[in-house]
């Protein structure tokens, strides 16, 4: 199933405690400020850069949309009008909501490790330990949900694996991360197809243990890392940029639109050009089990096939959605407040809806909009009410935050807090330290 379940949460009203005293630049978004930071090797700084601080409301909105998209993918009405415009529109969140959530997981990792100016030395080591602690907590949540939610492919365990895979890369620059994302998007899906065919044709299946976990996490699972790490790495690259800059948002949208057209356009052309004739396909299926991959299998872009074309298309859509949400950040104070509230406590929303659906299994096979409206409505109402209360994080986000802090205690050297101003924020869930810039999150 989806979601990233990334990584948010808190309260909208109190003064934000991670705002630098520096006045924001003209291009800065409301609710953010800039903090002068030195960067360079441990031996000394090589220059001065400005790290923006404050809550990024648009990221909350994007994460909220990802959660609602995953809920739709789980309990949407069963399509009986294949090939129509209505069917096409109903399929939009499928696969793309989980890709968006994975991308936002990468953004969260970048924020946790210094935003556009990554931490160094002990600050970075502490942040890496906190990320590892979050991964452990996510595995516990995933194990709990897998006991109850057999109808949903729980994403949290994969989310934990992505976090662990990303820890050695959190000090990379935006350029290196973007290149790595491109390499994974181009190479990873090919490895998945060939490797999975090899395992299936030789009837090699895992039966628990670390080997089975790694094979699932990288290749055979619902959200394989050899494809989904492209989203995570791209998200980390985005988080290393100054998201308060209007030019950055414009570039994200343009690049996203280009990738979407390239990915889905290539798939539309290639699957019609390289597909087997029907008669030959039947003959191959009769002779081989499982059938060897055909050329078109490498280009199909249907949801959750994890091909290069699907990854590029989904990545493009996710980039464009994030860019639009960043532009709409001011609306998170009122019109989009409920969606931002859901995004600010996405772990709670994900676990809550997945656990609740265990008691209504018939909602997975319905032709009614009622299940989606009920589940999404309950998630929105709970998140909005909680965000209006004097809490900085959602319930499960608080648990994850406390556990990750405890996990990092043996080597804890908390990042130096920037100067505090009296600037108030009106977004849901204000962060309480510089390393938690998006509040609690489903990470």
BELCOR-V614383 format. One record per run of one state. SS is the DSSP state (alpha for helix, beta for strand, coil for the rest). FROM is the first residue (numbers start at 1). TO is the last residue. If there is no record, write none. Layout:
ss = [SS	SS]
from = [FROM	FROM]
to = [TO	TO]
This chain:
ss = [coil	beta	coil	beta	coil	beta	coil	beta	coil	alpha	coil	alpha	coil	alpha	coil	alpha	coil	alpha	coil	alpha	coil	alpha	coil	alpha	coil	alpha	coil	alpha	coil	alpha	coil	alpha	coil	alpha	coil	alpha	coil	alpha	coil	alpha	coil	alpha	coil	alpha	coil	alpha	coil	beta	coil	alpha	coil	beta	coil]
from = [1	9	10	15	16	32	40	47	55	57	76	85	92	96	113	121	149	156	170	174	202	209	221	225	240	246	274	278	288	295	299	308	328	329	334	337	345	346	358	361	365	370	389	395	408	409	412	424	425	434	437	439	440]
to = [8	9	14	15	31	39	46	54	56	75	84	91	95	112	120	148	155	169	173	201	208	220	224	239	245	273	277	287	294	298	307	327	328	333	336	344	345	357	360	364	369	388	394	407	408	411	423	424	433	436	438	439	443]
